[in-house]
């Protein structure tokens, strides 16, 4: 079959400040389909907004569209255009995995792939190609004479080393501007699943609580391709938790040294409790290029952390930050505003804490009930939804009724949070404590790093103003 795969564009703030990365999920699906003997093209509208208008849709037998929650409305617009051309639409991703009926009821989507989609998608297109039965394909939903058919969930793949690499050559890789300290960044996925099940995260429901991981040899093999073929020297491991198993991190460090992958830097997601009890692992990570670590710090308030299901303590948060900086790495700190019972005083305490610890990258998000999360179920049960304008479910806009804060209060606090951190004087003149990067960078990087805090804040304010008309606050309590 001839297959077109489409990644919709969105209004994501971080894409607007130059951190676009290729859509690996879609590229994995493309690699599976191509290895299965099918012809595949991929377009990513986040880097080429006019790509779809240049495509002759009737060349394809089927079009697959990915849909997370804020990009779901854009995905439906694409599906409408595809259906008008008479082409079947397959949709997958987090949003439609959990709200498959809503998508099918639009009449714009023919098939939903639920959960991790590589093997499911390949089985589906093979069945469509051979006109064989759909009822035997686990993990899909579709309509049969107006009635939803939801086949049982598919088993999650265990042996990730057998996966082909994402089909990066199907996209114009040079258009992706993701960087760490001015160094072009390649993203990778080395494990799936998460055993922690935080109440605002749908990863566990999507990919399971069992942590499934690639071998360090498999990871290093892909890094070598990106290092030698594409020239990348910076890598972002996008796993929910790259550091979940200490022994694997240590083995990875040994493998990187063994392969001679020198002068690299890398970024990963971790948890404060894991780092706090494994200083030797933190030290070893730094020795082989770890440069920046994402921490879900979320809040300084113990009750908020408990509500979020984080299972972490303030002492662990502070120890993890100290360890990262002890070994001259950077902190990417993520914080949440708008817990259901949060007061303004509590929100301001978290903002002040973030300002004081001053992570090198500081990210504030509005608590958002994504489909598939325990939070979503709670908000539905308690009738707290302000709206379901999915394009505003980007963690920048209020979406739920809170006990003590109005929607406009949350927006005001979010703006104050970014302003407090990114426009504070020490953001511009503080002495660099991270280790130097021995990698060729743009000659303008020094200047851009000075103006980036202001640029980021102005971009953020512009984005908030742009979307203000989409949402009318209801001040009635």
N, C-alpha and C positions, 0 to 999 in steps of 0.2 A: 504494500500500500504506500501511497504518497501522503506523508503526514506533515502538517505544519503545527509547530508548538509555539505558543505565544505567552510571554510574560507581560502583564499589563503595567502601565506606568502608575505611579501614585504620587501623593503629595508629601512624601516622607522628608522630614526636615534634614536628616543626615545625608540623604542623597543630594539635597540642594547645596550642602556645604562641601561637596566633593568627595564623598565616601562610597560612591557606587561600586558594587561588586557583582560579578556575573551570577545569575540565578542557578546555583548548582543543582537544586532539586530538579529543575526542568532539563538541565544538561545531563543528569544521570538517566532520566527517562529517555532522552534522545539517544544516549549511548546504548541502552538496552534495546530500543526499537531498531536502531541501525544494525546492531549485532544480530538481531533477529531477522535480518534480510529486508528491512523496509527502508524506503527513501525518506529522509527527514530534513526539514529546514526549521530553524529556530529564529524568532525575532524577539527582541527585548525592547519594549516601547519606552523604558526608562532612559535609554541612551539614544534611541532613534524614534522620536515620537511619530514620524511620518512613514515608518517602515510598512505598516499594514496597508496604507493607501497605494503603495507601489507593488503590492502582491496581487497576482491574479488568482483569487481564491479557488476558481473552478479547476485549477491544476491539481488540487488536493482531494484525496478521498475522505479525509477526516481532519478536523482541527482540534487540538488539545489546548486548553487554557488553564493556567494556574490561578488560584484565587485565595489569598489570605483575606482577612476581614476588611481592612481599609481599601483594598483594591477590588473587592467584590463588585461594587457598582460599575467600575471600569471594565471588569471581566464580562459583565452582562452586556454592556454596550458592544464589546467585541463579538460576543456570541450572537447578538442580534444581526450584526452585519454578516456574519458567517452563515446564519440560518437563511437570510435573504438570498444568499448565493446558492442555497440548496445543499449545503454541506453539513453532515452530522457534527455535533459538538460534544466533546468529552471535557469535563471539568474536574479538576482535582485541587488539593490543597487543604489547609487547615479549616477554612470557613465552611466549605461545602461538605467536608467530611462529617461535620457535626450538624449541619443544617441542610442535608441533602434534599429533603422534601421541598423546602422553600425554593431551592434552585430549580428542581424539576418542574415545579408548579408554574414557573415563569413561562414555560413553553419554549424557552431559548436553549435549553440544555437537554441532550439526549441521554447521556450517561455520566454518572458520578463515580470517580475512583476515590475510595475512602482510605485514608492512612498512607503509609509509605507506598508510593505508586509504581515503582519500576517494574516489578514482576506482574502486578495486576494489569497495568496498562498494556504490556506486551501480550498477555493472554487475551485481553479484550480486543485489541486490534487484529490478532490472529483469528479470533472467533468471527469478527466482522468480515474479515477477508475471506474466510472459508464458509461463511453463512452457517456457522454451527451454533449450538445451544449456548445461551448466555447464563442459564440458571446454574451451570456448573462452575462458574467463575466466582470465586470468593472475593469479597471486597468491593463489589460494585452495586450501585443502585440505579434503577431506571423505571420508567413507566410502562405498564402493560395494560392497554385499553383503559387508560386513565387511572389505574391503580398502581401505587408505588410498590416496586419489588426491591427489597433490600436483602441481597444475598448475605450469608454469614460473613463475618469479618475474616480477612485473610491472615494466615500465620505470618509473623514477622520474620524476615530473613535473618539467620544467625551468622552465616559465614560471609562477612563483609569483604574479606580479601578477594572473593571471587568476582566482585563487582568490577566492571570496566571503569576507567577513569571518566569523569564528566567530559562530554563532547565539546570542549572549549573551542575547538577549531570551527564550530558552526556559528560562532559569534565574532564580531570585530573586537577582539580582546583589547586592542589599543585604545578603545573609547572608554574603558572603565578607569575611573580616576581615584580609586581607593588607594590611600597611602598611609604609612606610619612615618612621622617626622620627615616627610618629603620623599620617602622611598616607595615606589609602586608596590602594591600589595596583591598577592594571590591568595584567594580563599580556598580552604579545604575542609572536608568533613572526615573525621577519623573514628567517630563512634556515634551510636544512636541509643535513644532511650535514657530515662532518668528516674532514679528510685526515690526522689525527694517529694514530688507531687505538691509543689507550692500551689496555693489556692487560686492564684491569678494566672497560672501557666497551663497551657493545654498540651505541652510536650509529652507528658506521661500518658495521656489518653491517646495521643496520636502515634507515639512510637513505643509505648509500653514502659513499664517500670524496670524491666530487665535491661541492664547496660550491656550493649553489644559493641564490640570494638574491633578495629583493624589491628593487625600485627605491626610492630614497629618497622619491620622490613617493608611492608606494604606502604606505610606512610612515607618512609624515606625514598622508596622507589618513585612515588609521585612527586615528592619534593625535587628529586634529581631531574625529572622531566621539566618541571617548572623552572628550575635553576639553570639548566643547560640549554633547553630548547627555547624558552621564553625570556630568559635573563632575569627572572625574579630573584630578589634577595630579601624580601620581606614576605612573611606568611601569616595568615590569620586562620587559626583553627576554630571553626564555628560550632564545634560540639557544645552541648549544654554544659558539660563539665569535662574538660580535657584532663583534669588532674584526679579523676575519681579513684584511680588505682595507682598508688605510689610506685610500685614495682615497674609498671608499664612506663611511667614517666622517666624513671631511672634508665630503663632499657632503651627508651627513645633517645635519651641524651648520649648514651654510649654509641648508638647507631649513627647519630648525626656526626659524631667525631670520627667514627670508623669510615664513613663515606667521604670525609673531607669537605663537608658543607661549611665552608668558612665564611666569615664576614656576613652572616645572616642575622636577621632579627625576626622575632615572631611574637604573636599575640594569641592569647587564649582566654577562655572563660574558666573561672574556678569558684570555689566557695571559701568563705573566711575560716570555717571550722577546719577544713582540710589543710589549708595553708598553715593555720596557727599551730597545729600539732606535728608539722612535718618541715621543720626548718632546713634539714639536710636536703630535702627535695627542692625547696625554694632556691637554695644556694646552687644546686646542680642545674636547675632550669636557667638561672642567670648565666652560668658558665657556658651554655650552648646556645645562647642567643635570645632567650626570653627577654622581651623588652617592655611589654605592657600586658597587664593582667586585668581582666574585667571582673569586678566584684559586685554582686547584688547586695549592696549595703542597705538599701531600701529606707530605713528609718532609724532614728536614735531612740525611738520609743519602744519599750519592751512589749507592751500590749499590741502595738501595731505589728511587730515582728511575729508575735504569736498568732494574730489574726491571719497573717499572710502564710502561715505554715512554714516559716523559714527554718525553724529549729536552730537558731544561732543566738549568741549573746553579745552584748556590747564589748566585753573583754576580748572575745574572738575577733570582732571587727577591727578593733584597734591593734591587736597583735599582728593580724594579717597585713594591715597597712604598714606597720613598722618593719615587718620582715621584707616586704616588697622593696621598701625604700632602703633598708639596710644593704640589700644587694643591688642597689642602684637601678632598679626597674621602675616603671611608671604605673600608676594606679588609674584605671578607668572605673570610676565610681558611679553606680546607678542608684538613684533615689526615687521614692514614690511619694506623691502628694495626693491626698484625697481618700484615705481610708474611711470606711463607712462611718465610724464613730470618732473620727479625728477632729480635734478642735483647732482653731487658728493658732493658739499658743503652741500646741504640739507640732503643727506644721512648721511654724517659725523656728522651733528648736531644731528640727531636722535641717532646715535651710542654714541656720547658723552653724551647725555642726559641719555640714558640707563645706561651708565657707572657710571654717577653721582648718579642717584637714586638707582642703584644697587639692583634690585629685587632679592630676595632670589633664585628664579628660573627665568632665563632670556632666552627667546626664540626669535630668529630672523628667519623670513621667507622671501623667495623671493615671490613677488606678482605673483600669478599663476591664470590663467583664467580657472577655473573648469567649465565643462559643467553644464548648468543650471543657471549660474550667469549672471548678467548684464555685468560684465567684459568680459566674454567669448563672448557675442554677440557683444560688442564693438570691441574687438580684431579681431573677424571674419569680421566685417564690414569694419574695417580699414586695413585689411590684415597685421596684425602685428605678426602672428604666426611665430616663428623661426622653429618650428617642432611640430609634434604630436607624439613624442615618449612618450607614456603615462606613462611609468615607471619612467620617469624623472619629472613627474608632482607631485613631493613630497614636494614642497615649499622649496627645497634646490638648485634647478637648474634653470637657466634662460630659459624661454620658449617663450618670446615675445620681439619684437623690441621696444626699448624705444627711446625717443626723444634726450636724452643727454648722456645716458650710454650704452656702448657696453656690450654684454653678459659677456665678461671676466672682465669688470669693476664691474659688479654686483657680480660675484663670488669672486673677490678680496675683495670687501666691506663686503660681508657676512663673509668671513674668518676673516677679520679685526675686525668685530663686535664681534664675539665669542671670539677672542683672547683678545680684549680690556676688555671685561667683565670678562671672566673666568680666565684669567691669571693675573689680577691686584692684587697686594699684599693684599689689604684689604679683598679680597675674602677669605683669609686664616686665618687672625688674627682678623677680626672685632669682637667686642663684641656682643654676642648673645642678641638680644632684644626681641625675641619671647618668649612666656611663656614656661616653662619646660613641657615636655611630661611625664606624670606619667603612662607610659605603658611599659611593658617589651620589650626591643629591643635587637638586636644582640650585643654581647660583642664587636664586631669589628666595631660597627657603628661609634664610635668616630673617629677611624682611617680612616674609609672609607669616612666620611664626610670631612676630611681634604684633601684627595687625589682626591675626586670626581671632583672638578673643572678641574684639569689637565687631569684626565681620560676622562671626557666629551669632552674636546677640542681635545685630541688625537684621540678619537673615531670619532669625527666629521671630522677631517682632513683625517683620513683613509677612511672614507666613501666618501668624495669628491674625493680623489685620485682613489678610486675603480671605480667610475662612470665616471671619466674623459674620458676614452676611448670610452664611449658610445656617447659622444657628441663632435663634432668638431665645434669650434667657427668660425663663418663667420665674419671677420673683416670689410668687405666691408659695407660702409654706403650708 
